[in-house]
Each structure stands twice: as structure tokens, then as C-alpha cells.
Amino acid sequence: MFLDTDLDVGRADLRDASSDYLRVRARTLELTRDLSDEDMLLQSMPDASPTKWHLAHTTWFFETFLLQPHLPGYRCVDPAYQYLFNSYYDTIGERHPRPVRGLLSRPSLAKVLDYRARVDRAMEQLLASASPDVRAGVTIGLHHEMQHQELILTDIKHALSCNPYAFTGFGLGAGARSSEAPDTGFSSFAGGLVEVGTDAEQGFAYDCEQPRHQVFLQPFQLRNSPVSNGEWLAFIEDGGYRRPELWLSDGWSHCQSEGWQAPLYWQWREQQWQQLTLRGYLPVNPAAPVCHISYYEADAFARWAGYRLPTEFEWECAAGTLPLRGHFAEADRWQPQPAGPEPGLKQMYGDVWEWTASSFSPYPGFTPPAGALAEYNGKFMANQWVLRGGSCATAEQQMRASYRNFFYAHQRWQFSGLRLAR
């Protein structure tokens, strides 16, 4: 289900694996440095999980899939953790219901951190003489942990949004403001028969990105920059949230029932639109990409603007021509930044995940592999939409042109935006 071709494991490879393991695990804890014990227990909605649970679940992953089967004599730190910190692996066993993870006051945060430390020490032993299968499993586990690092940021932002005084001193600078207008020009692509997805010789990837295959694209154009906050303000002022003709039927129902009037975390304060960031409320920056919008909102905006959303294959075809460069989580800003002045396609990677018009479906020839880890993506290939490109909360190491993220059409708490196509 995952691809990692670096399986000729020598001493240097083992040192690299150990170094990568320690770096990624340390980064997870670094992201929690400004959070209190109470913060890390919060669960504000069923779609999100408490920070404490993320810390425990990523540890459970290494214990369950690497230490138990591969380290002789290893015994679980606590058998109860197998139930408490399983996410959705039905083949592993029963699990605690996701919507009530915030009720797990025990084990304490101190015990969860001790759990992490004990598993890390055991992993150090395992990595001292790792087999190719173990090294491949560590690669999977580290990419899995980087996904949860992103969720730690998005989930705690939603949780702390419920407390108007929660953000004093949290996070780092949100970056310089800019009045530079976004590039509303378009770049053209000839289309034709193109290859998308990935195969084993191209390095690590998730199961849903394979196999590599051909698709036919009509000639198309992608806008050079994502849709900006300033453009979204124009959509609001033109009644975008009050005009049912712009919306898909199910989207209009959500808009009405949930009272959408602006992107998530926008509020009208002090006679202006302000946006909640991990530093608190700041005035909306018109030049920055809009984010925290649903697929339904993105689709309505595209219709209002006279364009459409790109397909995921158009997006991948265009992104494959560019270097992997962008504003990712490593910048510690965790807020989309305005585009630079360079011509042509920009911000394809980082800043905001971009909704596409493609449903999250299996590629031709996709077959879920055997084993517990086969539950990773294949079981979710229904009723969700693909996003591409990563965000300001995504680890740069996670990103590649073929990476497919996916969410339900109504979900807004991720750093999700859009780019127009025609």
C-alpha cells in the first residue's frame, strides 16, 4: 500500500532511519510546546481529536505495527492502549468511539508522554538492527505521524476557537502583510494523454496515489494564483451566501442549516472582517489566499466567478512542471501568506489545500493490499472530494505532485482553499 524503494539497508541507512525517527517524533512534541495540559484534552467536534490522543495514537502505531511483530520480547506498555488509541483499524480490534475521545481524561498527559518515551526507547533498539521490512514500516509510520502533526494544528485551532481568550502567546508570527493583488492571469496547458499517479520506482507514496496510469485531458488553463481573501470579500458583498442559484443543492442546504456567511473563523469585529489565526484575531489580509472553506463554497465561488474547479488530474499535470517549493508547516506561521511577484503558476504547493472537482475514487487497477495497514485509504473511497498541494500546516516532506488528500464536501476546519480553471 505504501511505496519505499530504499530497501538495501546498510549501516548508513540505519543511522538515517534513526535520525529521521527522532526528528519527526521531536517535531510532534515541539508543536505542542505552547499548549497546556487542559488544551490537549479538548475535542470540539467529532471530526477533530484531542492533542493528547494524537500523541498517543501515533505512538500506538509504532508499537502495534513495528515493535510487537518485530522486536523480540517486546510487551505492550498497557494493553488498554490497544483499545483507546486505535483509530479505525477494524482488523486490529475494537476501538474507543471517535466522537468521545475528549472524554478520555485517563491516562493522563504525563502517562501519554511516558508512553511515547518508552516506545521511542524500544524503537531505538529495533532500529539498531532493522530489516528492510522494518525500515519500510518506519517510513510509513513517520509519514503517518506527519499527517497527525497537521491534524494537531488544525484540530487545536478549532478547539481553541471556542475560547475567545485562548490565543494569547500561542504560535509564532503570522508573516508580513502585503497589499499586492493576486495574479489573476491564467497559464495554458495543451492537455492530451498524460501520466498521473505514481509507481514503486518513484519513491514513497500512499496506496491511493497508485498505480501510475494515463488519462486524457482537453486543453485547459489554471489560474496563476489561488483565490484571495479580497476576492472572497467581493463574493460576500455580492450576496454569494444568499444566492441559491450559485450553489449545489446539498451545499445550499448546508449553507442554510449551518448559517454560513463567510469562511470558517471569519467574524465581523470592530467594523471589519477579522480572521482567527493561531495568534488570535487579525484583520483579513486581502492579498492572502482564502482558506477554511468547504467544497460547496469553493464550487459556488467558481460558478459566481464564471469559471470552474480543476480536476485533480489537471492540477497534477500542471504541478508536475514545477519545483516543490512553497510555504509549509516548517515556517511555523500556520497561516497562508500572500503570493510573491514571480510570473506564472505560484503557490501550487503549501499555503492552502486546493479543492478539485474530482471525487476520491480508486485509480484503474487499484487493489488494496493484504494486512491491517490496507485499511489506510481504500476504505474511505466514497462520498469525498480530492484536495491537492498541501498547506501552511503540512510538512514539506509529505508533499509531492501525486499526493491526494480528501475530505467531505461540507468540512471547513482544514486549511482548504481553491484555484480556478477553465
N, C-alpha and C positions, 0 to 999 in steps of 0.2 A: 504493500500500500504506500510506502514511502520509498524514495529513491536516494541512495547514497553510494556512489561508485568507489569511494576511497576505502576499500576493504583490505588492502595489503598492509596490514598493521605491523609496524616496526616500533622500536623504542621511541623515535621522534614522534610518531603518530600518537603513541600513548601519552606522551608529555603534552601534546597539543590537546588531546581529548580531556585530560585532567585540567589543563589550563582553561579550556573553553567551559568546562563544567563549573569550575569555581567562579569564573567571571559572570556567567549567566545567573547562577544562584545568588551571587552577591548583589547583582543589579536588582533582583527582585526585592531584596531587603532594603536596598537604597531607595527604592520608590516609596517605601512606607515610612521614611525617616521622620516626616512631619506629622504623622498620624498618631493619635492617642489610642490606648487600648480600647476605649469606647468606640472611637471611629471605626476600628477594624471589625467590630461586631455588627455594624449597621447593614441591613438589607432593606432597600427602599421600594423594591418591586420584585415580582417573580423572575423577571428576565435577568436580574443582576444577582451577584453573590457577595457576601462579606469578604473584606480583605483577608481576614483570618482564615476563611475557608479556602481562598485561593492559595495561601501559603501552605496549608495542609494538603490540599488536593495535588499540587504539583510535586510535593514530597511523596505522597501516596503513589503517584505514577512511577517514580523511580523504584520505590520499594516493591510495588506489585509486579512490574514488567521487567525489572532488571535484577534486583537483589534476591528476591525469593527464588526465581528459577536458576540464577547463575552464580550466586555466592554460596559455597558450601557451608552448611551450618547456620546460615542466617535465619533468625527468628523475628517475626513481626514485632515492632515496638509495642503495639497494643492491638489485639485482634478486633476491637471495636472500631478502630480507624478504617478497617476494610469496608465497613458499612457506612460510616459517617462521611467519608471523603471520596467515595466512588461518585463519579458524575453521571454517566449514562451507559456504562459498560454492563449491559444485562448479562453477558456471558460470564462475568466475574462473580456476580451475585446480586443480592438485594442492596438497595441504597436508600439513604435518607432523602425525603422529598425535597426537590429543589426550592419550591416557594417558601419553605420554612427553615432554610439554612441559617437565617438570622436568629433563630431561637436556640442555636447551639452555644449556649454560654459556657458549656464544658465540652471538651477540655479547654482550659484557659489559654490565653495567648502565650503565656510563659511555657506551657506544655507543648503547644504547637511549635514554638521556636526551638525547644529542646528536641522535638521530633525531627525537625529539619536538620539540626546539628548531628544527631545520631545517624540519620540516613546519609548525610554527607560524609561522615567518617567511614561508614560501611562502603559507600561508593568509592572512596579513595582506595580502599583495599581491592575492590573489584577492578578498578582501572589500572592497578599496578600490573595486572597480567590479563588484560582484556582480550577476548577473542574477537574475530571480525563481527560475529553476531551481536556481541555486547557493544562494540563501538557503534554499529549501526543503530542499536537501540538507544544509546546515549544521544546520538544526533537527533533522533525522533523526540526524545524527552526534552532536549534543550529547545527545540523549535516549539514544542508544546508549551514549555514554560514561558517562552517569549510571547506566545499568544495570550497567556494569562497575565503577563505584565501589562499588556494593552488593556485587558479587561479590568485589572486593578485600577487603572487610571479612569476608565470610563465609568466603572461601577461606583467608585468613591465620589466622582463628580456628581453623579445622580443622587447618591445618598446625602452628600453634604448640601446639595441644592435645597433640601428640605429644611435647612437651618440657615436663616439669613445672616447669622454671625459666625459662620463656620470657617471662613476663608482667611482670616487674619493670619499672615505669616506662612500660609501654605503655598508651596511651589515656588518657582523662580519667575523671572521677568517674562512678560508676555510678548516682548520684542518691540522693535521700533514701529511707530505708526507711519503710514505713508498716504499721501493724497494722490499718488499716481493711479490713474484709471487703468482697469484691466484691459488686456489686449483682446478686443472683440473680433479680430480677424480670424480667418479660417485657414487651415492647412489642408491641401488636397492629397488624396491617395487614389492610385489607379485601380485598386481592388484586384479582381481576378482570383486565381487559385492560389491560396496562401496556406502555410502550415501554422497550426496553433497547438498549444499544449506542450507536453514535454515527455521525454523518454529517459531511460536509465542513464544513457551516456551523457546527459546534460546536467547531472548532479541532483542534489536533494530537491524533492518536491513532494507535495501531498498527493494522495491517491486520486483526488478529484481533478487533478491537473493532467492526468494521463488517460489514454495514450495520446501521443502526438498524432495529429491527423490533418487532413486537408479540408478546407471549407472554401466556398466560392463567395466572393464579395463583389457587389456592384461598386462602381466608383463612388467615393464618399468624401466628405470633408468633416474634420473635427475642429472645434473652436480652439484657439491657441491657449486660452486660459480658462480655469473653472469660473462658474458664475459667482459673482461677488456679492457681498452684503449690500452694496449700493444698488445693484440691480434688483436684489430681493426687496429692498425698500420700495422700489418703483412698483414691483408686483403687488406688494401690500397696499400701496396708495391707490392702485388701480382696481382695488376690490378683489384681488386674487383669491382671498379666502372666503369671499361672499358670492362667487360666481360658479354655480354648479356646472355650467357648460364646459368649464375647463377641466373638470375632474372625472376620473373613472368613478363609476357608481359606488363601488366599495370604498374608494378613497373619500368621496364626498360624505358617506355615512360616518367614517371615522372623523373627518374634519368637524362634522356637526356634533357628534356624540362626545367628542373629547374637547371641543371648544378651541380648536386650533385657530390662532390669529397671527402667528409668527413662528419662526423656528423655535425648537425647544431651547430653554434658557434665555430667551429674549423677554425683557419686560420694559414697559413704558414707565420710566422713572425720571423725575426732575426735568420733565418736558422734552425727553429724548428717548430713543430706543437704546437700552443698555443690554449687554450680554454677560451672562455669568461665565467667568473663567475660573481656573483653579487659584486665582489671586483675588477673586471677588468680582463684583460688578464693574465693568468698564464700558465706556461708550462704544457702540458698534462702529467698527472701522470699515468705512465703505469700500476700501481697496482690498480687504482681505476676502478670501473665499468664504461663501456662506457654508455653514455646517449645522449638524444636528437637525437634518430634515429627513423625512420619510421618502420612500419610493413614490408614494402617492403625491407628495408635494413636488418632488423633482419632475414627475411626469406632467403635473398641472402647469408648472412653470414653463417647461419646454413647449407645451401647447400654447400657452399665453404668448411666448416669445416668437412663435411661428416656426419652431424647429422641432427636434425630437431628441431622445436619448440615444446614444450609440449602442450598438450591440457589443457584447463582450469581445467578440472576435474583431470588430473594427478597432476597439480600444487596444487589444493586444497587438494587432498588426501595426498600429501607429507607435505604440510604446516600444516595440521591439527595435525601432530605428534609433532609439535614444539611449544615452548612458544612464545608468541607475544613479541618479543624483536628486536629492530633494531634502525637505525639512522633515526629519523623523524624530522619534522619541529621544534620541541621544542628545538633542539640543536642549532638553529639559524645559521647553517653553510650553508644550502641550496646548497650543493654540495655533490655528492656521495663520500663516503670515502672508502679506502681500507679495505678489509676483515681482520678480526682477525685471529689468528693462530689456533683456535679451529677446531677439526676434524669434518667431516660430513657436512651436508647441512648448509649453512650460508647465511646471508643476504637475506633470503626469504621475510623478512619484511623490509620496509624502503629502503633508498638509491635510487633505481630506480624501477619504474613500469616495469614489465616484460611482453613483448608481448607473447601471446599464439596463438596457431593455431586454436582457436575457434571463430566462428562468434558470435556476440552479438544477441542472439536469446532467445525467451521465453522458460522457463523450462516447462516440461509437466504439465499441469494443471494450468498454469499461467492465471489469469483473472484480467485485470485492474479493480480496484475498482471504484465505482462511485465518482463523485465530481471533483472539479478543480484540486486537488493535484494528481489525477490519471494520469495527463499528465507528471508526473515526469520522468519516464524512458521508459514506454511501447511504447510510440510513436516514440522512437529512435531505435527500434529493427530492423534495416535494414542497410546493407552495412557497418557495423562497426565491429571491432575486439576487443576481450576482453584482458585487461591487469590485472595483479594481483600483490598484495604485497605492494602497496604504495611506496612512495619515500621520499627523504630528504625534500620535501616541503609539505608532508602530515601530518596532525595532528595525533598523535598516537591514540587518542580516536576514530578516524574514522575507524581504521583498525581491521580486523578480517579475518579468513581464507576464508569466503564465499564472501567477498567484490568483486564486479565485476565493474571494470572501463572499459570504452570503448571509442575508437577514430576511425576516418577514417584511412585507411591504409597509406595515404601519410603524415599524420600530424607528426610534429617533435618537436614542441615547449615545450611539456611536458618532464618531467624527465623520459624518457622511454628508457629501455634497453632490455636485453634478457638473458635467461638461456637456455642451450642446453639440449636436451633429446634424448634418443634412446630406 
